[in-house]
Amino acid sequence: MMHELGMRFVSFGHDVSVVTSEDESRDFDEIDGIKIHSFKVSGNYSNGLAGDVDAYQNFLINGEYDCLLVMAAQQWTLDAMLPILKDIHYMKLHIPCGYSGFYQNNYSNYYKKMENYLGEFDQLIYNSSAYRDINFARDLELNEKINIIPAGASESEFNQDPKLNIRKKLGISDNEFVFLSVGNPPYSKGHREILQAYGLTDFTNNTVLILNGSYGDFKQTSFKNWLKDKVKHILGRSPSSIKRLASKIKDNNKRVIFTELDRREMISLFFEADLFVFASHVEYSPLVIYECLAAGLPFITVPVGNTEELVRNSNGGVMCDAEVDKEGFTKTDPVLLAEKIEEVYSDKEKLSELHFKGRDAWEKYYTWDVVARQIEKLFTSPECVEELLQTRNP
């Protein structure tokens, strides 16, 4: 997302820099006109920050910038910034990205502290009008700083179908109906529940379910990683356990294909599939849904993140009811999901309507160009420029 926004800001004529983690394999300091500044910092506020935090903070304080845009809480680029927010004398914008740990005990102190920090930002950007992060800001009476701007999908990737014929590559005939789900790690993206639902469905013609994610062999490099993998096996959520579940589906008109496609192939498959199924356990503003809209791919989603709002505003997909627990995790009932899959699958007129309305909504509201221009207005309006000049020349 930040790369997409950065490229748009460059194209608008702005001088753009990005701060990121140090990567010894990176042998360049600029990409697509965006200057790269790396710092050897890791961790977050709750788990502890490590590395060259002072250098990062000094970079922010002494930087000759007009605007800072920081994305996501619970990660080091924001958390290491919090103690020095008052010392950053240029405009500060923040996209909280959902507060995934908001209901978890180990983050309770973090969000208590955030009550004092959040007001230090000049503008706050939210992808949804009703979610835990924006509600937190409203509770703090920061309404004047709240801006609702969605995420998006790339025009350069989705303006046209790459036409790679991935169906043929995967051995899928033209008359087979293709269900698709994409996500990593597979167990948290609801692939198990989707498989369970698929096994319960009844179709009149041949179908294929494609699950794209990291389904290759795991390299157990440490006891800690080995133990994590064992726990996932016990819970029935590991990639191998999901594969075993697929092997139990014996219906002649159902097939399951596991893939790990590259980006161009994946985009082509978005255009070639018939229906996307999304049952993730926790999200904020899932980019795969915007990509469905961009490709005109109808989708079924459970209420996770801002998907209910995206369905309502785009008319490119449909909702399947699911419960959300006290920690904010969505629990999908495979029976309900199977019923919704059958309902949408059998309604060809509805599928066509979802296709056209979804694509139209993307072109109007959800391209990165549209999104970037909305954010640009926040730091180029006459009021913002006047405030900046006053800061520079008190």
Order of alpha helices (4+ residues) and beta strands (2+ residues): alpha-beta-beta-beta-beta-beta-alpha-beta-alpha-beta-alpha-beta-alpha-beta-alpha-alpha-beta-alpha-beta-alpha-alpha-beta-alpha-beta-alpha-beta-alpha-beta-beta-beta-alpha-alpha-alpha-alpha
